[in-house]
Amino acid sequence: MSEFETIRYERPAEKVARIVLDRADARNAQSMQLLYELNDAFDLAAQDDSISVIILAANGPHFSAGHDLRDDAGPRVVADHRRIGTWCGFGCAGAESRMAIEKEMYIGLSERWRNLPKPTIAAVQGKVISGGLMLVWPCDLIVAAEDALFQDNTVSMGVSGAEFFNHPFEVGVRKAKEMLFTSDFLTAAEVHRLGMVNHVVPLDELQSFTLRLASRIAEKPLFALKLAKESVNVAQDNQGRVNAMQTSFAYHQLCHSHNQQVHGLPIDPDFMRQTFGTQAGVGS
C-alpha cells in the first residue's frame, strides 16, 4: 500500500494478511517511522473482518537488527504522530522524556501487538537482535528458518534487558539468565527445543510453510480463535508476566539514567565504539 514507506502490506491468501518489514538495506533496523507504520498495518488487519490471521515477515537476509540507534528523527516522529498510549512528558527534561518515548514506542507497542484480537505468526530468518525480539515475541506463533539466530545484547550496552522483557516466559529462567549475561546468539534449533519457536524449516520454505499454517488456522471460526488466544494470554498473565514486565521496564529506565549520568550517553560508550566506531547518534 502506497502510504507505507518502511513496510509492505499484502493479502497472500484468503483471510490472511502479511506485513513485511522492508528496510533490508538497514537489516530492518527499527526506526520510529517503521514501528508506527507497523502498528498502523496491524490495526488495518485487526479491523478488517475479512482477515483472520496476520503474518509478520521481513525482506532481506535478516529479520531485524533491533532498534535503529541512529534514528535522529525518532523524537520528532513520536511528537508528530497520533499516540497509541496515554503517557505524557515526551518533551520533558531528564529521564522523563526517554521513559515516555520508550513506554509509548517499545513496551507500549509490543504489548499492544501481543493482545491483538487475531492470531499472529512471525516468519523469521537470519538475525533477530534485541528490539527484533520485541517484534517476534508478541506474536502467537513463530516459524523460524534454519539460519535464524536470536540475541539480546542489551547487557553489553549497559542495560538490564530489552524493554519487552519476556525472556523467562520464552526460554525459561536458566536460559534467560545465560542469554542476558553472555549476549550470545541462540540458534533456531535451540529455541525450538526450549519451546520459543513452533517450527524450524529450510530457508527456502519459510514463507510457503508459514502461509500454509496461516491458511489452516484461518479456516477456524474467528470468534473462537479470538477467545482461545485471549484465554492463553490471560493464563500467562496470571503467572506474573505483567508485574515482571513492569519491574524490568523500570530497571531498564534506571540503567539508561545511570549511563547518562556516568557516561553522558544512555548506553555504555564502549558498545558504541565497538559497534559504530563512534559515540554519536545514539537513539532511544
SULNORFEN-V581118 format. One record per backbone hydrogen bond with DSSP energy under -0.5 kcal/mol. CO is the residue of the C=O (numbers start at 1). NH is the residue of the N-H. Records with the same first field share a line. If there is no record, write none. Layout:
CO=NH / NH
//
This chain:
1=4
6=22
8=10 / 20
10=18
13=16
15=52 / 53
16=13
17=55
18=10
19=21 / 57
20=8
21=59
23=26 / 28
24=27
26=29
27=65
29=31
30=68
31=35
32=36
33=37
34=38
35=39
36=40
37=41
38=42
39=43
40=44
41=45
42=46
43=47
45=48
47=49
48=51
52=119
53=17
54=121
55=19 / 57
56=123
57=21
64=129
66=30
67=69
68=71
69=283
70=72
71=74
73=77
74=78
75=79
76=80
77=81
89=92
93=96
94=97 / 98
95=99
96=100
97=101
98=102
99=103
100=104
101=105
102=106 / 107 / 108
103=108
104=109
106=110
107=111
108=112
109=113
110=114
111=115
113=116
119=54
120=140 / 141
121=56
122=124 / 143
124=145
125=63
126=149
127=64
128=151
129=132
130=133 / 134
132=135 / 136
133=137
136=139
141=122
142=144 / 198 / 199
143=124
144=201
145=148
148=188
149=128
150=186
151=130 / 153
153=157
154=157 / 159
155=158
157=268
163=165
164=166
166=169 / 170
167=170 / 171 / 172
168=172
172=176
173=177
174=178
175=179
176=180
177=181
178=182
179=183
186=150
187=191
188=192
189=193
190=194
191=195 / 196 / 197
192=195
199=144
201=146
202=205
203=206
205=209
206=210
207=211
208=212
209=213
210=214
211=215
212=216
213=217
214=218
215=219
216=219
217=220
221=225
222=226
223=227
224=228
225=229
226=230
227=231
228=232
229=233
230=234
231=235
232=236
233=237
234=238
236=239 / 241
237=240
240=244
241=245
242=246
243=247
244=248
245=249
246=250
247=251
248=252
249=253
250=254
251=255
252=256
253=257
254=258
255=259
256=260
257=261
258=262
259=263 / 264 / 265
260=264
268=271 / 272
269=273
270=274
271=275
272=276 / 277 / 278
273=277
281=283
//
